[in-house]
Amino acid sequence: MHLRTITFLCLCITLLTGCNEILENEFSIINGSRSVTEDFKDVYVTGFTSSINQQNTKLLFNKELASLTGLEAGNVYITRYEKYRYVVKIDNGWTFFEEELYDKCGLRTSQSFEGSQILYANRGYNIISTTANQVVIETNLIHVVSDMAGHALNIYYPCKPAEIEWHYYLFKE
């Protein structure tokens, strides 16, 4: 019985080692993205194509937003909601599929009966427009510009604009 167990374990290790080599050979790096096959691309992109800055506003920070930004609850800060967009160029014969709940992106806009709103824990992006050769995706950041005394803070939540990471898939038709 003991010999069978050892033989079985050796067989499993051999199979797993062989599968690992196969998996490593199937992945290749293409311009910062990983491609599993010729018909599928798993794409990660950092940065943004354009931004839209809302007007500065005075915002009373509740406990949740204060803890997320490292600031003090109950204080008023000069804050701005900022939208960041990325244009995905799509070659003929390829189709875009989103991973809109991606946690390294900014904040998603959620739709409700009262209109659209940004929830602090709702990370990801929204699709803004789609054409045959491009998709525009958008995420939101909260930019704390200064305190009420005018001291510059320049704090971004949940990440800085240059750190926005988009994740999506492209499939060949």
N, CA, C and O of each residue as an XYZ file, in Angstrom:
692
protein
N       0.820     -1.189      0.000
C       0.000      0.000      0.000
C       0.869      1.260      0.000
O       0.558      2.216     -0.710
N       1.923      1.276      0.764
C       2.814      2.414      0.859
C       3.508      2.678     -0.487
O       3.688      3.836     -0.863
N       3.893      1.640     -1.203
C       4.537      1.768     -2.506
C       3.583      2.394     -3.530
O       4.007      3.192     -4.367
N       2.296      2.033     -3.464
C       1.305      2.621     -4.374
C       1.161      4.134     -4.138
O       1.064      4.910     -5.088
N       1.149      4.529     -2.891
C       1.022      5.949     -2.542
C       2.202      6.737     -3.086
O       2.022      7.804     -3.673
N       3.410      6.217     -2.894
C       4.611      6.900     -3.385
C       4.582      6.976     -4.907
O       4.905      8.017     -5.481
N       4.200      5.890     -5.561
C       4.112      5.880     -7.026
C       3.087      6.902     -7.510
O       3.338      7.625     -8.475
N       1.936      6.966     -6.846
C       0.892      7.910     -7.221
C       1.373      9.360     -7.055
O       1.128     10.197     -7.924
N       2.056      9.654     -5.944
C       2.576     10.994     -5.706
C       3.612     11.389     -6.759
O       3.616     12.527     -7.230
N       4.487     10.459     -7.128
C       5.485     10.749     -8.166
C       4.810     11.041     -9.499
O       5.229     11.942    -10.226
N       3.768     10.285     -9.819
C       3.031     10.488    -11.055
C       2.370     11.871    -11.059
O       2.409     12.576    -12.067
N       1.762     12.257     -9.925
C       1.113     13.572     -9.820
C       2.119     14.703     -9.987
O       1.850     15.673    -10.695
N       3.281     14.587     -9.337
C       4.313     15.623     -9.429
C       4.801     15.740    -10.866
O       4.999     16.851    -11.359
N       4.998     14.618    -11.544
C       5.435     14.640    -12.940
C       4.399     15.327    -13.817
O       4.754     16.138    -14.671
N       3.128     15.014    -13.617
C       2.067     15.628    -14.406
C       1.973     17.123    -14.144
O       1.837     17.911    -15.080
N       2.043     17.516    -12.880
C       1.952     18.932    -12.543
C       3.131     19.721    -13.107
O       2.953     20.843    -13.581
N       4.310     19.156    -13.061
C       5.484     19.823    -13.622
C       5.315     20.004    -15.122
O       5.626     21.069    -15.656
N       4.832     18.986    -15.801
C       4.601     19.073    -17.247
C       3.534     20.097    -17.577
O       3.690     20.841    -18.545
N       2.440     20.166    -16.799
C       1.374     21.149    -17.041
C       1.886     22.561    -16.830
O       1.523     23.477    -17.568
N       2.734     22.737    -15.817
C       3.273     24.062    -15.538
C       4.111     24.560    -16.716
O       4.029     25.730    -17.088
N       4.924     23.664    -17.307
C       5.726     24.058    -18.460
C       4.836     24.420    -19.636
O       5.141     25.366    -20.362
N       3.758     23.705    -19.842
C       2.831     23.999    -20.933
C       2.189     25.360    -20.715
O       2.117     26.164    -21.644
N       1.720     25.631    -19.491
C       1.081     26.916    -19.199
C       2.053     28.070    -19.391
O       1.677     29.105    -19.941
N       3.297     27.909    -18.947
C       4.271     28.984    -19.096
C       4.527     29.281    -20.565
O       4.724     30.439    -20.932
N       4.529     28.251    -21.419
C       4.776     28.456    -22.835
C       3.582     29.066    -23.549
O       3.768     29.664    -24.609
N       2.369     28.948    -23.031
C       1.176     29.482    -23.673
C       1.036     30.993    -23.487
O       0.354     31.637    -24.285
N       1.652     31.573    -22.472
C       1.537     33.004    -22.202
C       2.703     33.749    -22.835
O       3.849     33.309    -22.746
N       2.414     34.870    -23.469
C       3.470     35.722    -24.005
C       3.103     37.179    -23.739
O       1.922     37.518    -23.666
N       4.085     38.023    -23.597
C       3.851     39.439    -23.311
C       3.742     40.201    -24.628
O       4.592     40.051    -25.506
N       2.690     41.024    -24.769
C       2.486     41.852    -25.962
C       2.199     43.271    -25.502
O       1.090     43.546    -25.044
N       3.160     44.181    -25.609
C       2.975     45.592    -25.260
C       2.308     45.794    -23.902
O       1.366     46.579    -23.795
N       2.762     45.122    -22.894
C       2.215     45.300    -21.551
C       0.964     44.481    -21.296
O       0.394     44.564    -20.208
N       0.523     43.700    -22.257
C      -0.645     42.861    -22.046
C      -0.232     41.404    -22.204
O       0.798     41.098    -22.803
N      -1.046     40.518    -21.661
C      -0.764     39.098    -21.789
C      -1.718     38.510    -22.812
O      -2.908     38.827    -22.812
N      -1.213     37.673    -23.665
C      -2.051     37.032    -24.667
C      -2.045     35.537    -24.406
O      -0.977     34.929    -24.331
N      -3.214     34.935    -24.267
C      -3.303     33.507    -24.007
C      -3.246     32.740    -25.318
O      -2.561     31.721    -25.410
N      -3.949     33.212    -26.319
C      -3.908     32.593    -27.642
C      -3.922     33.701    -28.680
O      -3.957     34.882    -28.333
N      -3.896     33.328    -29.940
C      -3.966     34.319    -31.010
C      -5.335     34.975    -31.084
O      -5.475     36.046    -31.674
N      -6.354     34.343    -30.490
C      -7.727     34.842    -30.560
C      -8.193     35.544    -29.294
O      -9.360     35.924    -29.197
N      -7.307     35.725    -28.322
C      -7.702     36.282    -27.030
C      -6.564     37.117    -26.449
O      -5.416     36.674    -26.424
N      -6.883     38.331    -25.982
C      -5.892     39.179    -25.310
C      -6.450     39.626    -23.968
O      -7.571     40.127    -23.884
N      -5.673     39.442    -22.944
C      -5.991     39.864    -21.585
C      -5.158     41.128    -21.345
O      -3.958     41.026    -21.091
N      -5.771     42.322    -21.420
C      -5.023     43.576    -21.503
C      -5.068     44.351    -20.183
O      -6.126     44.502    -19.573
N      -3.901     44.838    -19.755
C      -3.754     45.726    -18.607
C      -3.062     46.999    -19.096
O      -1.995     46.927    -19.706
N      -3.663     48.166    -18.831
C      -3.096     49.435    -19.274
C      -3.124     50.407    -18.091
O      -4.111     50.465    -17.358
N      -2.044     51.170    -17.906
C      -1.967     52.162    -16.839
C      -1.982     53.564    -17.445
O      -1.370     53.807    -18.485
N      -2.688     54.484    -16.784
C      -2.754     55.865    -17.231
C      -4.135     56.220    -17.741
O      -5.115     55.554    -17.406
N      -4.221     57.278    -18.557
C      -5.513     57.715    -19.081
C      -5.289     58.493    -20.366
O      -4.186     58.968    -20.637
N      -6.348     58.617    -21.153
C      -6.288     59.344    -22.419
C      -6.699     60.797    -22.232
O      -6.084     61.696    -22.805
N      -7.749     61.034    -21.423
C      -8.228     62.397    -21.180
C      -8.864     62.482    -19.800
O      -9.156     61.464    -19.172
N      -9.075     63.717    -19.338
C      -9.719     63.910    -18.036
C     -10.714     65.051    -18.117
O     -10.588     65.959    -18.939
N     -11.715     64.982    -17.237
C     -12.723     66.026    -17.116
C     -12.789     66.393    -15.642
O     -13.167     65.571    -14.808
N     -12.421     67.626    -15.324
C     -12.423     68.062    -13.927
C     -13.722     68.788    -13.613
O     -14.125     69.705    -14.329
N     -14.362     68.373    -12.548
C     -15.553     69.054    -12.083
C     -15.111     70.328    -11.344
O     -13.921     70.540    -11.114
N     -16.049     71.139    -10.991
C     -15.758     72.375    -10.260
C     -15.367     72.055     -8.812
O     -15.879     71.101     -8.225
N     -14.464     72.848     -8.244
C     -14.119     72.687     -6.828
C     -15.363     72.922     -5.987
O     -16.188     73.784     -6.290
N     -15.477     72.133     -4.920
C     -16.614     72.280     -4.017
C     -16.143     72.079     -2.581
O     -15.129     71.425     -2.335
N     -16.878     72.640     -1.649
C     -16.586     72.422     -0.229
C     -17.319     71.165      0.192
O     -18.527     71.044     -0.010
N     -16.592     70.238      0.771
C     -17.170     68.947      1.136
C     -16.871     68.629      2.596
O     -15.714     68.608      3.017
N     -17.927     68.384      3.358
C     -17.788     67.965      4.750
C     -17.490     66.471      4.755
O     -18.299     65.675      4.278
N     -16.341     66.087      5.289
C     -15.920     64.689      5.259
C     -16.579     63.898      6.384
O     -16.486     64.257      7.558
N     -17.250     62.809      5.995
C     -17.801     61.889      6.982
C     -16.695     60.923      7.419
O     -15.574     60.997      6.916
N     -17.004     60.026      8.347
C     -15.992     59.102      8.874
C     -15.431     58.193      7.783
O     -14.234     57.908      7.758
N     -16.311     57.737      6.877
C     -15.867     56.819      5.831
C     -14.846     57.479      4.904
O     -13.764     56.933      4.690
N     -15.177     58.642      4.357
C     -14.268     59.313      3.430
C     -13.001     59.782      4.144
O     -11.911     59.740      3.573
N     -13.142     60.221      5.372
C     -11.966     60.643      6.141
C     -11.003     59.474      6.352
O      -9.792     59.639      6.203
N     -11.524     58.307      6.692
C     -10.640     57.157      6.915
C      -9.992     56.695      5.608
O      -8.853     56.230      5.620
N     -10.697     56.815      4.488
C     -10.148     56.394      3.194
C      -9.036     57.317      2.705
O      -8.116     56.872      2.018
N      -9.118     58.587      3.053
C      -8.137     59.569      2.574
C      -7.072     59.917      3.610
O      -6.089     60.587      3.292
N      -7.265     59.464      4.844
C      -6.310     59.785      5.903
C      -6.511     61.175      6.483
O      -5.624     61.711      7.146
N      -7.677     61.759      6.233
C      -7.969     63.096      6.752
C      -8.899     63.007      7.956
O      -9.283     61.910      8.362
N      -9.261     64.138      8.522
C     -10.041     64.183      9.745
C     -11.544     64.314      9.452
O     -11.968     65.192      8.700
N     -12.333     63.430     10.056
C     -13.790     63.480      9.893
C     -14.340     64.744     10.538
O     -13.828     65.209     11.556
N     -15.394     65.296      9.930
C     -16.025     66.489     10.469
C     -15.424     67.783      9.958
O     -15.956     68.858     10.238
N     -14.326     67.708      9.217
C     -13.718     68.903      8.633
C     -14.217     69.108      7.206
O     -14.644     68.165      6.539
N     -14.155     70.348      6.755
C     -14.546     70.693      5.384
C     -13.274     70.862      4.564
O     -12.329     71.523      4.994
N     -13.260     70.252      3.369
C     -12.109     70.328      2.475
C     -12.573     70.781      1.089
O     -13.698     70.503      0.675
N     -11.691     71.480      0.387
C     -11.951     71.838     -1.006
C     -11.655     70.580     -1.826
O     -10.525     70.094     -1.865
N     -12.686     70.073     -2.469
C     -12.616     68.775     -3.145
C     -13.163     68.897     -4.558
O     -14.003     69.750     -4.844
N     -12.678     68.042     -5.422
C     -13.142     68.024     -6.804
C     -13.288     66.570     -7.255
O     -12.393     65.753     -7.040
N     -14.416     66.259     -7.875
C     -14.597     64.952     -8.501
C     -14.031     65.049     -9.908
O     -14.343     65.983    -10.647
N     -13.204     64.088    -10.273
C     -12.560     64.119    -11.589
C     -12.857     62.824    -12.333
O     -12.817     61.736    -11.758
N     -13.155     62.960    -13.623
C     -13.418     61.810    -14.486
C     -12.198     61.587    -15.369
O     -11.649     62.532    -15.936
N     -11.783     60.341    -15.480
C     -10.650     59.984    -16.322
C     -11.114     58.947    -17.342
O     -11.810     57.989    -17.005
N     -10.719     59.157    -18.581
C     -11.150     58.278    -19.676
C      -9.954     57.637    -20.361
O      -8.847     58.174    -20.398
N     -10.236     56.470    -20.897
C      -9.244     55.771    -21.707
C      -9.939     55.294    -22.973
O     -11.019     54.707    -22.917
N      -9.306     55.551    -24.119
C      -9.860     55.120    -25.398
C      -9.165     53.833    -25.809
O      -7.949     53.803    -26.002
N      -9.949     52.769    -25.940
C      -9.441     51.468    -26.368
C      -9.602     51.394    -27.881
O     -10.723     51.425    -28.389
N      -8.503     51.297    -28.595
C      -8.535     51.139    -30.051
C      -8.726     49.649    -30.363
O      -8.041     48.791    -29.807
N      -9.664     49.366    -31.255
C      -9.978     47.977    -31.579
C      -9.721     47.729    -33.062
O     -10.293     48.403    -33.918
N      -8.869     46.772    -33.358
C      -8.596     46.393    -34.741
C      -9.789     45.644    -35.319
O     -10.587     45.062    -34.584
N      -9.901     45.666    -36.639
C     -10.981     44.930    -37.310
C     -10.935     43.458    -36.929
O      -9.868     42.844    -36.896
N     -12.096     42.907    -36.646
C     -12.187     41.494    -36.306
C     -12.049     41.188    -34.822
O     -12.130     40.025    -34.427
N     -11.840     42.215    -33.984
C     -11.695     42.011    -32.546
C     -12.903     42.595    -31.825
O     -13.506     43.559    -32.297
N     -13.256     42.016    -30.691
C     -14.381     42.467    -29.877
C     -13.896     42.768    -28.466
O     -13.091     42.023    -27.908
N     -14.391     43.868    -27.888
C     -14.032     44.312    -26.541
C     -14.982     43.704    -25.514
O     -16.196     43.693    -25.714
N     -14.420     43.194    -24.406
C     -15.199     42.756    -23.249
C     -14.578     43.373    -22.008
O     -13.366     43.300    -21.807
N     -15.416     43.979    -21.179
C     -14.932     44.718    -20.027
C     -14.784     43.847    -18.785
O     -15.414     42.799    -18.646
N     -13.933     44.321    -17.901
C     -13.926     43.851    -16.518
C     -14.165     45.110    -15.704
O     -13.249     45.644    -15.078
N     -15.407     45.578    -15.721
C     -15.725     46.899    -15.180
C     -15.615     46.980    -13.664
O     -15.580     48.088    -13.128
N     -15.561     45.886    -12.963
C     -15.412     45.911    -11.503
C     -13.965     45.622    -11.106
O     -13.716     44.826    -10.201
N     -13.040     46.249    -11.763
C     -11.615     46.020    -11.536
C     -11.123     46.904    -10.393
O     -11.318     48.119    -10.420
N     -10.487     46.304     -9.393
C     -10.164     47.022     -8.158
C      -8.878     47.861     -8.198
O      -8.491     48.422     -7.173
N      -8.214     47.959     -9.343
C      -7.044     48.841     -9.441
C      -7.371     50.079    -10.266
O      -6.491     50.875    -10.597
N      -8.645     50.225    -10.590
C      -9.114     51.382    -11.334
C      -9.620     52.414    -10.323
O      -9.415     52.257     -9.119
N     -10.273     53.455    -10.803
C     -10.846     54.453     -9.900
C     -12.185     53.981     -9.362
O     -12.327     52.819     -8.981
N     -13.168     54.874     -9.327
C     -14.495     54.565     -8.788
C     -15.518     54.541     -9.918
O     -15.499     55.400    -10.799
N     -16.409     53.555     -9.889
C     -17.486     53.452    -10.879
C     -18.625     54.401    -10.539
O     -18.853     54.727     -9.374
N     -19.327     54.836    -11.562
C     -20.564     55.580    -11.369
C     -21.690     54.562    -11.344
O     -21.793     53.730    -12.245
N     -22.529     54.618    -10.331
C     -23.664     53.710    -10.213
C     -24.942     54.466    -10.538
O     -25.098     55.629    -10.164
N     -25.842     53.810    -11.229
C     -27.122     54.415    -11.584
C     -28.181     54.001    -10.571
O     -28.230     52.847    -10.144
N     -29.029     54.955    -10.191
C     -30.149     54.674     -9.297
C     -31.326     55.533     -9.738
O     -31.217     56.301    -10.694
N     -32.438     55.401     -9.049
C     -33.612     56.200     -9.386
C     -33.365     57.695     -9.180
O     -33.979     58.530     -9.843
N     -32.463     58.023     -8.259
C     -32.155     59.425     -7.973
C     -31.135     60.007     -8.946
O     -30.842     61.200     -8.880
N     -30.594     59.201     -9.835
C     -29.560     59.647    -10.768
C     -28.287     58.852    -10.562
O     -28.303     57.802     -9.920
N     -27.184     59.348    -11.103
C     -25.924     58.626    -10.945
C     -25.207     59.106     -9.687
O     -25.337     60.258     -9.273
N     -24.453     58.197     -9.097
C     -23.702     58.534     -7.892
C     -22.414     57.732     -7.858
O     -22.297     56.686     -8.497
N     -21.451     58.238     -7.103
C     -20.174     57.558     -6.934
C     -20.134     57.010     -5.516
O     -20.271     57.761     -4.550
N     -19.947     55.712     -5.394
C     -19.820     55.076     -4.083
C     -18.340     54.850     -3.803
O     -17.603     54.433     -4.696
N     -17.900     55.115     -2.595
C     -16.478     55.068     -2.269
C     -15.863     53.680     -2.398
O     -14.661     53.563     -2.637
N     -16.658     52.629     -2.247
C     -16.115     51.270     -2.300
C     -16.359     50.605     -3.648
O     -16.004     49.439     -3.823
N     -16.948     51.303     -4.596
C     -17.338     50.719     -5.876
C     -16.260     50.991     -6.929
O     -16.406     51.895     -7.753
N     -15.181     50.209     -6.899
C     -14.053     50.421     -7.817
C     -14.326     49.813     -9.170
O     -15.017     48.801     -9.281
N     -13.778     50.435    -10.204
C     -13.917     49.931    -11.559
C     -14.129     51.052    -12.546
O     -13.708     52.184    -12.309
N     -14.790     50.740    -13.672
C     -15.035     51.751    -14.700
C     -16.355     51.499    -15.395
O     -16.947     50.428    -15.265
N     -16.814     52.505    -16.140
C     -18.038     52.414    -16.924
C     -17.682     52.577    -18.399
O     -16.726     53.272    -18.743
N     -18.458     51.934    -19.264
C     -18.306     52.142    -20.699
C     -19.116     53.379    -21.063
O     -20.306     53.456    -20.756
N     -18.477     54.347    -21.718
C     -19.128     55.607    -22.082
C     -19.681     55.537    -23.507
O     -20.819     55.938    -23.752
N     -18.881     55.031    -24.439
C     -19.346     54.914    -25.826
C     -18.618     53.770    -26.520
O     -17.517     53.375    -26.138
N     -19.274     53.260    -27.545
C     -18.723     52.143    -28.309
C     -18.961     52.390    -29.796
O     -20.071     52.722    -30.213
N     -17.909     52.223    -30.583
C     -18.039     52.241    -32.039
C     -17.354     50.986    -32.572
O     -16.879     50.157    -31.796
N     -17.304     50.850    -33.882
C     -16.700     49.661    -34.481
C     -15.214     49.535    -34.156
O     -14.713     48.423    -33.986
N     -14.496     50.670    -34.066
C     -13.063     50.569    -33.823
C     -12.562     51.215    -32.538
O     -11.354     51.380    -32.367
N     -13.463     51.584    -31.632
C     -12.989     52.062    -30.331
C     -14.084     51.983    -29.270
O     -15.279     52.027    -29.561
N     -13.618     51.862    -28.022
C     -14.497     51.889    -26.853
C     -13.915     52.910    -25.895
O     -12.713     52.901    -25.630
N     -14.764     53.800    -25.368
C     -14.315     54.791    -24.389
C     -14.802     54.328    -23.017
O     -15.996     54.120    -22.803
N     -13.851     54.172    -22.093
C     -14.183     53.762    -20.724
C     -13.808     54.901    -19.777
O     -12.902     55.685    -20.059
N     -14.525     54.979    -18.639
C     -14.362     56.113    -17.730
C     -14.391     55.651    -16.283
O     -15.138     54.745    -15.914
N     -13.559     56.295    -15.472
C     -13.535     56.056    -14.027
C     -13.456     57.410    -13.321
O     -13.177     58.426    -13.957
N     -13.698     57.426    -12.023
C     -13.741     58.671    -11.245
C     -12.736     58.628    -10.096
O     -12.508     57.588     -9.478
N     -12.146     59.787     -9.833
C     -11.276     59.949     -8.672
C     -11.790     61.115     -7.848
O     -12.390     62.052     -8.375
N     -11.547     61.044     -6.548
C     -11.840     62.162     -5.663
C     -10.514     62.862     -5.391
O      -9.563     62.249     -4.908
N     -10.464     64.146     -5.704
C      -9.242     64.930     -5.542
C      -9.462     65.944     -4.422
O     -10.244     66.882     -4.574
N      -8.777     65.754     -3.307
C      -8.837     66.714     -2.204
C      -7.755     67.754     -2.492
O      -6.561     67.479     -2.372
N      -8.198     68.954     -2.875
C      -7.291     69.998     -3.333
C      -6.596     70.674     -2.154
O      -5.372     70.813     -2.152
N      -7.384     71.104     -1.134
C      -6.793     71.829     -0.003
C      -7.739     71.790      1.188
O      -8.889     71.363      1.077
N      -7.234     72.244      2.323
C      -8.129     72.433      3.465
C      -8.749     73.823      3.332
O      -8.440     74.548      2.386
N      -9.609     74.198      4.257
C     -10.312     75.480      4.163
C      -9.384     76.677      4.362
O      -9.716     77.790      3.954
N      -8.225     76.460      4.986
C      -7.256     77.545      5.176
C      -6.418     77.773      3.918
O      -5.620     78.709      3.869
N      -6.593     76.927      2.905
C      -5.867     77.083      1.653
C      -4.577     76.296      1.559
O      -3.845     76.436      0.579
N      -4.274     75.458      2.569
C      -3.065     74.632      2.521
C      -3.269     73.509      1.510
O      -4.191     72.704      1.643
N      -2.418     73.461      0.515
C      -2.538     72.452     -0.543
C      -2.367     71.053      0.036
O      -1.422     70.798      0.783
N      -3.285     70.141     -0.308
C      -3.213     68.751      0.138
C      -2.923     67.818     -1.040
O      -2.100     66.911     -0.922
N      -3.592     68.035     -2.168
C      -3.377     67.257     -3.382
C      -3.441     65.752     -3.133
O      -2.546     65.006     -3.531
N      -4.512     65.318     -2.467
C      -4.726     63.903     -2.151
C      -5.755     63.342     -3.125
O      -6.801     63.949     -3.354
N      -5.450     62.180     -3.695
C      -6.377     61.500     -4.601
C      -6.878     60.217     -3.953
O      -6.130     59.517     -3.271
N      -8.149     59.921     -4.175
C      -8.709     58.650     -3.732
C      -9.484     58.046     -4.897
O     -10.220     58.782     -5.555
N      -9.367     56.785     -5.187
C      -8.602     55.737     -4.513
C      -7.155     55.606     -4.982
O      -6.383     54.847     -4.395
N      -6.775     56.341     -6.038
C      -5.392     56.299     -6.512
C      -5.099     57.596     -7.266
O      -6.012     58.365     -7.567
N      -3.834     57.830     -7.565
C      -3.449     58.995     -8.368
C      -3.777     58.719     -9.834
O      -3.834     57.560    -10.245
N      -3.993     59.765    -10.624
C      -4.342     59.553    -12.034
C      -3.340     58.679    -12.800
O      -3.746     57.835    -13.600
N      -2.066     58.869    -12.568
C      -1.053     58.083    -13.285
C      -1.057     56.610    -12.877
O      -0.471     55.779    -13.570
N      -1.713     56.277    -11.756
C      -1.759     54.896    -11.260
C      -3.036     54.159    -11.647
O      -3.208     52.996    -11.285
N      -3.938     54.822    -12.382
C      -5.171     54.147    -12.805
C      -4.790     52.982    -13.705
O      -4.048     53.151    -14.673
N      -5.297     51.810    -13.384
C      -5.032     50.633    -14.212
C      -6.348     50.105    -14.756
O      -7.289     49.862    -14.002
N      -6.407     49.931    -16.051
C      -7.586     49.420    -16.740
C      -7.340     47.969    -17.106
O      -6.223     47.598    -17.468
N      -8.368     47.154    -17.016
C      -8.254     45.753    -17.396
C      -9.434     45.398    -18.281
O     -10.585     45.651    -17.925
N      -9.145     44.812    -19.434
C     -10.211     44.399    -20.341
C      -9.696     43.248    -21.203
O      -8.515     42.903    -21.169
N     -10.609     42.667    -21.971
C     -10.294     41.544    -22.828
C     -10.632     41.890    -24.274
O     -11.586     42.619    -24.542
N      -9.850     41.365    -25.187
C     -10.155     41.462    -26.610
C     -10.237     40.058    -27.176
O      -9.340     39.244    -26.960
N     -11.314     39.769    -27.904
C     -11.521     38.469    -28.515
C     -11.579     38.628    -30.021
O     -12.220     39.545    -30.533
N     -10.906     37.731    -30.732
C     -10.967     37.765    -32.191
C     -12.236     37.062    -32.641
O     -12.547     35.958    -32.193
N     -12.960     37.720    -33.534
C     -14.239     37.166    -34.009
C     -14.027     36.033    -34.982
O     -14.995     35.455    -35.477
